[in-house]
Amino acid sequence: MLEVHNLVCRYGKVEALKRISLSVKQGQFVALIGANGAGKSTTLRAISGVLPSVSGQLLFEGKDITRCSAQQILAEGISHCPEGRRVFPEMTVDENLDMGAYLRKDSAGVAADRERIFGMFPRLAERRRQVAGTLSGGEQQMLAISRAIMSKPKLMMFDEPSLGLAPNIVEQVFDIIDNIRKAGTTVLMVEQNAYSALEMCDYAYLIEAGTIVLSGTGEELIDNKHIRAAYLGGSTH
């Protein structure tokens, strides 16, 4: 579904991604793990068109999207749930959901998806007319996920969905992402909590200093000595 070939990205003169290559098959749950500053978020920003690449190629369902704008990439079916949630704080929950669906023309489908979201997140239903900036961190993360769902994506990308959340909320958020995948949406997730990410995913890539250094199934990487020492505290919990 998604193919990334030899992608190079820079912030000024700093090369953040050094010929990254990875692929995501339809229906897969793929995790991208690594330390802070390794290039995980940059990879998602490049795929979603937020950050232009210097060289390399991005293919989505066989179509070259390397030079497409962020809006064109969203229209193709890739949604990006960014790090730090990034909800529109002055807008209500309902208005944030409307922003997620702004490219859609199927008003009946949009209304049905909104009700489905309120079924998944009863707390958002209770707060639908509340401005997003007054929600708790967990509620904002639920809203950010819901806003991404409203674009009806084929591929959903999550950037550090557990960041700054209480453990019980993290578990809830991971359950929701797993359910999104089980409902047929392909998932690419960046996550610093390597153990949780590897437990959930079908396939994973380890990125270090802007380069993919290891890849394999979640099980293979949980058992890998380097990953256990560097990212799992030397044990498998």
Helices and strands as residue ranges (DSSP letters): E 2-11, E 14-24, E 29-33, H 40-47, E 55-60, E 63-64, H 70-76, E 78-81, H 93-100, H 107-120, H 122-126, G 132-134, H 137-149, E 155-159, H 167-182, E 186-190, H 194-200, E 203-208, E 211-217, H 218-222, H 225-231
